[in-house]
């Protein structure tokens, strides 16, 4: 057993995020593990650019109100306790609602994530679906 030293909080780079986003690395597995876990904090209106993970990604909302969308799908509301999985290769974005901070755990296997264009204001401002399927 080993206590891991706390890493400094990192500001999300402008080429990957819109608005104020900060993250803390919680886990970065060493070979053969590929586990990655980040605690990510989004200010109101902040969000990722479109991206995809070759091995998928899982989000666990800790606090606040978030939004998530798969390319071609509807914008969905995320609330504390929600777990959202995006399958391998699915283009998506996630972030805070316009009037609330949002914090989530992002979990994925170290992979070749592909980053695309920023989410437009029109995409972000689309009517969000706030219901469970």
C-alpha positions in Angstrom: 0.0 0.0 0.0 1.2 3.5 -0.8 -0.2 6.9 -0.3 0.1 8.9 -3.5 1.4 12.5 -3.3 -1.3 15.0 -4.3 -0.6 16.5 -7.7 -1.2 20.3 -8.2 -4.5 21.3 -9.8 -4.1 22.0 -13.5 -6.1 24.5 -15.6 -7.7 22.9 -18.6 -6.0 24.2 -21.7 -8.0 26.6 -24.0 -7.5 24.4 -27.0 -9.5 21.6 -25.3 -11.9 23.5 -23.1 -14.2 26.5 -23.3 -14.4 28.5 -20.1 -12.8 27.9 -16.7 -12.0 24.2 -16.2 -9.6 22.8 -13.6 -8.7 19.2 -12.9 -6.8 17.1 -10.4 -5.2 13.8 -11.4 -6.5 11.2 -8.9 -5.1 8.1 -10.5 -2.6 7.4 -13.3 -1.9 3.7 -13.5 1.5 2.4 -14.1 2.1 -0.4 -16.6 0.4 -2.8 -17.1 -2.5 -0.7 -15.7 -3.9 2.0 -18.0 -6.4 3.4 -15.4 -6.9 7.2 -15.5 -9.1 9.1 -13.1 -9.4 12.9 -13.0 -11.6 15.1 -10.7 -12.7 17.9 -13.1 -14.4 21.1 -12.0 -16.3 23.2 -14.6 -17.4 26.8 -14.0 -20.9 27.8 -15.3 -20.9 27.5 -19.1 -17.5 25.7 -19.3 -17.2 22.6 -21.3 -14.9 20.3 -23.2 -14.4 20.4 -27.0 -15.8 17.5 -29.0 -13.6 14.4 -28.3 -13.6 10.7 -28.3 -11.7 7.9 -26.5 -10.7 4.8 -28.3 -11.5 2.7 -25.2 -14.5 4.8 -24.0 -15.0 7.0 -20.9 -17.1 7.0 -17.8 -18.2 10.1 -15.9 -19.5 10.2 -12.3 -21.2 13.5 -11.4 -20.2 14.6 -7.9 -21.7 18.1 -7.6 -23.7 20.7 -9.6 -25.6 20.4 -12.9 -23.9 19.3 -16.1 -24.7 18.7 -19.7 -23.5 16.0 -22.0 -24.1 15.2 -25.7 -23.1 12.5 -28.1 -22.6 13.7 -31.7 -26.0 13.6 -33.4 -27.8 13.1 -30.1 -29.7 15.4 -27.8 -28.1 17.4 -25.0 -28.8 15.6 -21.7 -28.7 17.0 -18.1 -26.4 15.3 -15.6 -27.0 15.5 -11.9 -25.1 14.4 -8.8 -25.0 10.6 -8.6 -25.4 10.2 -12.4 -23.0 7.9 -14.1 -22.6 8.4 -17.9 -20.7 6.0 -20.1 -19.6 6.9 -23.6 -18.6 3.9 -25.7 -15.3 3.5 -27.5 -15.0 6.0 -30.4 -18.1 8.0 -29.7 -17.7 11.7 -30.2 -19.1 13.7 -27.3 -18.7 16.7 -25.0 -19.6 17.5 -21.4 -19.5 20.4 -19.1 -21.5 22.6 -16.7 -24.9 24.1 -17.3 -25.0 27.9 -17.9 -26.0 28.7 -14.4 -24.3 26.1 -12.2 -20.8 24.8 -11.4 -20.3 21.1 -12.1 -17.8 18.6 -10.8 -17.3 15.0 -12.0 -14.9 12.2 -11.9 -13.7 11.3 -15.4 -12.5 7.7 -15.8 -10.9 6.1 -18.8 -8.0 3.9 -19.8 -5.0 5.7 -21.1 -5.7 5.7 -24.8 -5.4 7.7 -27.9 -8.1 10.3 -27.2 -8.9 12.4 -30.3 -9.9 16.0 -29.8 -12.0 17.9 -32.3 -13.5 21.4 -32.6 -14.9 23.5 -29.8 -18.6 23.1 -29.1 -20.4 26.1 -30.6 -22.7 28.4 -28.7 -25.6 27.0 -30.7 -24.7 23.4 -29.8 -24.2 24.3 -26.2 -27.4 26.3 -26.0 -29.7 23.6 -27.5 -32.6 22.6 -25.3 -31.4 20.0 -22.8 -33.5 16.9 -22.0 -33.8 16.5 -18.3 -35.2 13.0 -17.9 -34.1 9.4 -17.4 -34.5 6.8 -20.2 
